[in-house]
Amino acid sequence: MISLDFKKIMKKVSETDFSFIEGRVKKVIGLTVEVEGMRAFVGEVCTIFNEKNRPISCEVVGFKDDNVILMPLGELTGISPGCKVISAGKPLNVKCSEELFGKVLDGLGNPIDGSELKSNIEYSLENEPPDPLKRERIKNILPTGVRAIDGFLTCGEGQRVGIFAGSGVGKSTTLGMIAKYAEADVNVIALIGERGREVRDFIERDLGPEGMKKSIVVCATSDKPALVRLKGAFTATAIAEYFRDKGKKVILMMDSVTRFAMAQREIGLAIGEPPATKGYTPSVFAMLPKLMERSGMSDKGSITAFYTVLVDGDDFNEPIADAVRGILDGHIVLSRALAAKNHFPAIDILASISRLMSEIASDDHKKAASFARDLLATYKDSEDLINLGAYVKGSNQKIDTAITYNDVINNFLKQGIRENSNFKDSIIQLTQMFN
């Protein structure tokens, strides 16, 4: 008769995976490392021990014949043929807890100051988006403290919005204002592919001590490997999901989606994926909704997301901008022409839209915003005639009204960096503007 202990041992043996967990480096091509003699799954973390026995973390990104293709999460220096590779048997995770507040993390979720995180709670970087049928509908307004957004592009709690602009038009500064003044419990800010100099500038100048108190910054600068830049976006999203699952009102900001897409393009091209639209590989356009659908409402809490898009050559119809606009619930366009006129924030109201404003704003609010938009459009259409002095007052009543209120509306839209605009006061000011 077989003993009970022996049965347990046999069951354990039958459930154990005896796959090869150790391999050897075969060759390095560009950004990738080819490993032989090992079996692993896509997304699994592996460690290469270089010639000085220093561990280098990598991730499985594909396969070629019977070999595994890895991409490093660090530098390839010191790796040679025959170096030992060990698989961890799990994908990347990030430690999450309240101790993250006020910290600056690298792209993999480790504190940049070298401190240790004590939390045992880990969230996967590859979580699935909430079930569409379990998502709560967006019903509540999220005040951002920015008059132009609150008045004309009202955001809902759990909405996902894109901020589109060329370089140097004020994306980071606008994000900093939202981080400081928006009514949220937690800010998770992902700085992806930023210049090293800009990181400290953003933290100290745009965010400041006031914004940093309730913020967590994930930073993967442009000098980091493409995989680290890519993972930085997923790390920030996983941290935001942790706080959403605790019932918090979370704001997730990512600057920028374009550099996230460029990182994925580097990876795709390195593993042999063919370039498609403007050199971007097909995986880029598959990755964007995979990332952005994870934010928004769930049955526990909300993640209101602001994703910046660095448009190439101020072309708002370039592939990444076009793809992102189709995924998100609204877009805010920053205009270089307005920035040149010292109009800050340089939000082009006529080119921007919030797809949820009509559902969450009051009737008086919508009526006033619609009337103001109409006047801005009328003035823009007639601006050349007005500036040339060719327009005669009294020729068109609508143009006369647009001229009368143009400065009033633009003064409402302008706002200082350190000026916090109360939502109720902003709406009262807008609705009483035309009385």
C-alpha positions in Angstrom: 0.0 0.0 0.0 1.4 3.4 -1.0 1.8 5.8 1.9 0.0 9.2 2.0 3.4 11.0 2.2 4.6 9.2 -0.9 1.5 10.3 -2.8 2.1 13.9 -1.8 5.7 13.7 -3.0 4.6 12.2 -6.4 2.0 14.9 -6.8 4.6 17.6 -6.1 7.0 16.0 -8.6 4.3 15.8 -11.3 3.4 19.5 -10.8 7.1 20.6 -10.9 8.4 22.2 -14.1 11.8 20.7 -14.9 12.5 23.2 -17.7 16.0 24.4 -18.1 16.4 27.6 -16.0 20.1 28.2 -16.9 21.6 29.0 -20.2 24.7 30.5 -21.8 25.1 33.6 -23.9 25.6 32.7 -27.6 25.9 36.1 -29.2 25.1 39.8 -28.8 23.5 41.6 -31.8 22.8 45.3 -31.4 20.5 45.7 -28.3 19.7 42.0 -28.0 21.4 39.0 -26.4 20.9 35.5 -27.8 20.9 32.7 -25.2 21.1 28.9 -25.8 20.2 26.0 -23.6 17.4 27.7 -21.7 13.6 27.8 -21.9 11.7 30.9 -20.8 8.5 32.8 -21.6 8.1 36.3 -23.1 8.3 38.9 -20.3 10.3 36.7 -17.9 13.1 38.3 -16.0 16.6 36.7 -16.4 20.0 37.6 -15.0 23.2 37.5 -17.0 26.5 37.2 -15.1 29.2 39.0 -17.1 32.9 38.4 -17.1 33.4 40.1 -13.8 30.4 38.1 -12.4 28.4 41.2 -12.1 24.6 40.5 -12.5 22.8 42.3 -15.4 19.0 42.1 -15.4 17.3 41.3 -18.7 13.8 40.5 -20.0 12.8 37.8 -22.6 11.5 39.7 -25.7 11.4 36.9 -28.2 12.8 33.6 -29.7 14.9 32.6 -32.6 15.0 28.9 -33.5 15.7 27.2 -30.1 17.4 30.2 -28.6 15.9 32.9 -26.3 16.3 36.6 -27.2 16.9 38.9 -24.2 17.0 42.6 -23.9 19.0 44.2 -21.0 17.6 46.4 -18.3 21.1 47.7 -17.9 24.4 48.0 -19.8 25.8 45.2 -22.0 29.4 46.0 -21.1 31.3 42.9 -20.0 29.0 40.3 -21.6 30.8 37.7 -23.7 30.0 34.3 -25.3 29.5 31.6 -22.6 28.3 34.0 -19.8 25.9 32.2 -17.5 22.2 33.2 -17.7 19.6 32.3 -15.0 15.8 32.8 -15.4 13.8 34.1 -12.4 10.6 32.2 -13.5 8.5 35.4 -13.1 7.8 38.7 -14.9 8.8 42.2 -13.5 6.8 43.4 -10.5 6.9 46.7 -8.6 6.6 47.1 -4.8 3.7 49.3 -3.8 2.7 51.0 -0.5 2.1 54.4 1.1 5.9 54.8 1.6 6.2 55.7 -2.1 4.8 59.2 -1.5 7.3 61.9 -2.2 9.8 59.4 -3.8 11.5 59.5 -7.2 11.8 56.0 -8.6 13.7 54.6 -11.6 11.9 52.9 -14.6 11.8 49.6 -12.7 10.3 51.0 -9.5 13.5 51.3 -7.4 14.1 54.5 -5.4 16.8 56.6 -7.1 18.2 57.6 -3.7 19.2 54.0 -3.0 16.8 53.5 -0.1 15.0 50.1 0.3 11.3 49.6 0.1 9.9 47.6 3.0 6.5 46.7 1.4 5.8 43.0 0.6 2.9 44.0 -1.8 3.9 43.6 -5.4 1.9 44.6 -8.5 2.6 43.1 -11.9 3.7 45.5 -14.6 1.5 43.6 -17.1 -1.9 43.8 -15.4 -5.0 43.4 -17.5 -7.4 46.5 -17.9 -10.6 46.4 -15.8 -13.5 44.4 -17.2 -15.5 46.9 -19.4 -18.7 45.8 -17.8 -17.4 46.4 -14.3 -16.1 49.9 -15.0 -18.2 52.6 -13.3 -19.5 55.3 -15.5 -17.9 58.7 -15.3 -20.3 61.0 -13.5 -18.2 63.3 -11.3 -16.1 66.3 -12.4 -12.4 66.4 -11.5 -11.4 70.0 -10.9 -7.8 70.6 -12.3 -7.3 74.1 -11.0 -6.6 75.3 -14.6 -9.3 77.7 -15.7 -9.1 76.9 -19.4 -9.5 73.2 -18.8 -12.2 73.5 -16.1 -14.2 76.0 -18.1 -14.0 74.7 -21.6 -12.6 71.1 -21.5 -14.1 69.9 -18.2 -12.6 66.6 -17.2 -14.4 63.8 -15.4 -13.0 61.6 -12.6 -11.6 58.5 -14.5 -11.3 60.3 -17.9 -8.2 59.8 -20.1 -7.0 62.9 -21.8 -4.1 63.6 -24.3 -2.1 66.8 -24.2 -0.7 67.4 -27.7 2.1 69.9 -28.4 5.4 70.5 -30.1 8.6 70.9 -28.2 8.9 73.8 -25.8 5.3 74.9 -25.8 4.5 74.1 -22.1 3.5 70.5 -21.7 5.5 69.9 -18.6 4.5 73.2 -17.0 0.8 72.4 -17.6 1.2 69.0 -16.0 2.9 70.6 -13.0 -0.1 72.9 -12.5 -2.5 70.0 -12.7 -0.4 68.0 -10.2 -0.3 70.9 -7.7 -3.9 72.1 -8.0 -6.1 69.1 -9.1 -8.4 67.6 -6.4 -6.9 64.1 -6.2 -5.6 61.9 -3.5 -2.5 60.6 -5.4 -0.4 61.8 -8.3 1.7 59.2 -10.2 4.0 61.0 -12.7 5.9 59.1 -15.3 8.8 61.0 -17.0 9.7 58.8 -20.0 12.7 59.7 -22.2 13.1 63.1 -20.6 16.5 64.9 -20.6 18.3 64.4 -17.3 18.4 68.1 -16.7 14.6 68.4 -17.0 13.8 65.9 -14.3 15.0 68.0 -11.4 13.6 71.1 -13.0 10.2 69.5 -13.2 10.3 68.2 -9.6 11.6 71.5 -8.0 10.1 74.1 -10.4 6.9 72.7 -11.9 5.9 70.3 -9.1 7.4 72.0 -6.0 7.2 70.8 -2.4 3.4 71.3 -2.5 2.9 68.9 -5.4 5.5 66.4 -4.3 3.8 65.7 -1.0 1.1 63.6 -2.7 3.1 62.6 -5.7 5.2 59.6 -6.8 7.6 60.2 -9.7 8.8 57.4 -12.0 11.7 58.6 -14.1 13.4 56.8 -17.0 15.6 59.4 -18.8 16.6 59.3 -22.5 20.0 57.7 -21.7 18.4 54.6 -20.2 18.0 51.4 -22.3 14.8 51.3 -24.5 13.4 48.5 -22.3 13.7 50.6 -19.1 12.0 53.5 -20.8 9.2 51.2 -21.9 8.9 49.6 -18.4 8.8 53.1 -16.8 5.3 53.7 -18.2 4.1 50.3 -17.1 5.6 50.8 -13.6 3.8 54.1 -13.1 0.5 52.5 -14.3 0.9 49.6 -11.9 1.5 52.0 -9.0 -1.6 54.0 -10.0 -3.6 50.7 -10.1 -2.5 49.8 -6.6 -3.9 53.1 -5.2 -7.0 52.8 -7.4 -7.7 49.4 -5.9 -7.5 51.0 -2.4 -10.4 53.3 -3.5 -8.2 56.4 -4.0 -8.8 59.2 -6.5 -5.6 58.9 -8.6 -4.2 61.1 -11.3 -1.7 59.4 -13.6 0.5 61.7 -15.8 2.8 60.5 -18.5 5.3 62.7 -20.4 5.5 61.5 -23.1 3.7 58.9 -25.0 5.8 59.7 -28.1 9.1 58.6 -26.3 7.3 55.5 -25.0 6.4 54.7 -28.6 10.0 55.4 -29.7 11.3 52.9 -27.1 9.0 50.2 -28.3 10.0 50.9 -31.9 13.7 50.4 -30.9 12.8 47.1 -29.3 10.7 46.0 -32.2 13.4 46.8 -34.8 16.1 45.1 -32.7 14.2 41.8 -32.6 13.5 41.9 -36.4 10.0 43.4 -36.5 9.4 45.2 -39.9 8.9 49.0 -39.8 5.4 50.1 -40.8 4.0 53.7 -40.5 6.8 56.3 -40.5 9.3 53.6 -39.2 7.0 52.6 -36.2 6.6 48.9 -35.9 3.1 47.3 -35.7 3.8 46.4 -32.0 3.8 50.1 -31.2 0.2 50.5 -32.2 -0.8 47.3 -30.4 1.0 48.5 -27.2 -0.6 52.0 -27.0 -4.2 50.7 -26.1 -2.7 48.0 -23.9 -1.2 50.7 -21.8 -3.9 53.4 -21.9 -6.9 51.1 -21.3 -5.5 50.2 -17.9 -6.3 53.7 -16.6 -9.8 55.0 -16.1 -12.6 53.8 -13.8 -12.9 50.5 -12.0 -15.4 49.1 -9.5 -13.0 50.3 -6.7 -11.6 53.7 -7.6 -10.5 55.9 -10.4 -7.4 56.8 -12.4 -7.7 60.1 -14.3 -4.9 60.1 -16.9 -3.1 62.8 -18.7 -0.8 61.6 -21.5 1.4 64.1 -23.3 2.2 63.6 -27.0 5.2 65.3 -28.5 4.0 66.0 -32.0 6.7 65.7 -34.7 7.2 69.0 -36.5 4.0 70.4 -35.0 2.1 67.9 -37.2 -1.0 66.9 -35.2 -1.9 64.2 -37.6 1.4 62.2 -37.4 0.9 58.5 -36.6 1.3 58.5 -32.8 -0.8 61.6 -32.3 -3.5 60.1 -34.5 -3.5 56.7 -32.8 -3.6 58.3 -29.3 -6.4 60.6 -30.2 -8.5 57.6 -31.2 -7.9 55.8 -27.9 -8.4 58.6 -25.4 -11.5 60.5 -24.1 -10.4 63.9 -25.2 -7.5 66.0 -26.3 -5.9 69.3 -25.2 -3.9 71.0 -28.0 -1.2 73.5 -27.0 -0.5 76.1 -29.7 2.9 77.5 -30.5 1.3 80.6 -31.9 -0.4 81.3 -28.6 2.8 80.6 -26.7 4.5 83.1 -28.9 1.9 85.7 -27.8 2.7 85.0 -24.1 -0.7 83.4 -23.7 -0.2 80.8 -21.0 -1.3 78.0 -20.7 -1.2 78.0 -24.5 -4.3 75.9 -24.9 -6.0 76.2 -28.3 -9.7 75.9 -27.2 -11.0 75.6 -30.7 -8.7 72.6 -31.5 -9.3 70.9 -28.2 -12.2 68.8 -26.9 -13.4 66.8 -23.9 -15.7 64.0 -24.9 -17.3 63.8 -21.5 -18.0 67.5 -20.8 -21.5 67.3 -22.3 -22.4 64.6 -19.8 -20.9 66.0 -16.6 -21.1 69.8 -16.8 -24.2 71.8 -15.8 -26.5 73.3 -18.5 -25.5 76.9 -17.6 -21.8 75.9 -17.8 -22.2 74.2 -21.2 -24.2 77.1 -22.6 -21.6 79.7 -21.5 -18.7 77.6 -22.8 -20.5 77.0 -26.1 -21.2 80.7 -26.6 -17.6 81.7 -25.8 -16.3 79.1 -28.3 -18.6 80.5 -30.9 -17.2 84.0 -30.3 -13.6 82.8 -30.5 -14.3 81.0 -33.8 -16.0 84.1 -35.2 -13.1 86.3 -34.2 -10.5 83.9 -35.6 -12.3 83.8 -39.0 -12.4 87.6 -39.2 -9.0 88.3 -37.5 -7.2 89.2 -40.7 -9.8 91.8 -41.7 -9.9 93.2 -38.1 -6.1 93.6 -37.9 -5.9 95.2 -41.3 -8.6 97.7 -40.3 -10.8 96.5 -43.3 -13.7 95.5 -41.0 -16.2 98.3 -40.5 -17.9 98.2 -37.1 -21.7 97.6 -37.4 -21.3 95.5 -40.6 -21.9 92.2 -38.7 -23.4 92.0 -35.2 -21.8 88.7 -34.5 -18.3 90.0 -35.4 -19.0 93.1 -33.2 -19.9 90.9 -30.2 -16.7 88.7 -30.9 -14.5 91.9 -30.9 -16.2 93.2 -27.7 -15.6 89.9 -25.7 -12.3 88.7 -27.3 -10.0 90.2 -24.6 -12.4 89.2 -21.8 -12.4 85.6 -22.9 -8.6 85.5 -23.4 -8.0 87.0 -20.0 -10.2 84.2 -18.5 -8.1 81.6 -20.4 -4.7 83.0 -19.2 -3.4 81.9 -15.9 -0.2 82.3 -14.0 1.9 79.2 -13.1 1.5 79.8 -9.4 -2.2 80.7 -9.6 -4.7 78.1 -8.4 -8.2 78.7 -9.8 -11.1 77.3 -7.8 -13.5 75.3 -9.9 -16.7 76.9 -8.7 -15.3 80.4 -9.0 -14.1 79.7 -12.5 -17.5 78.5 -13.6 -19.3 81.5 -12.0 -16.9 83.8 -13.8 -17.5 82.1 -17.1 -21.3 82.0 -16.8 -21.5 85.7 -15.7 -19.0 86.9 -18.4 -21.8 87.7 -20.9 -24.3 89.2 -18.6 
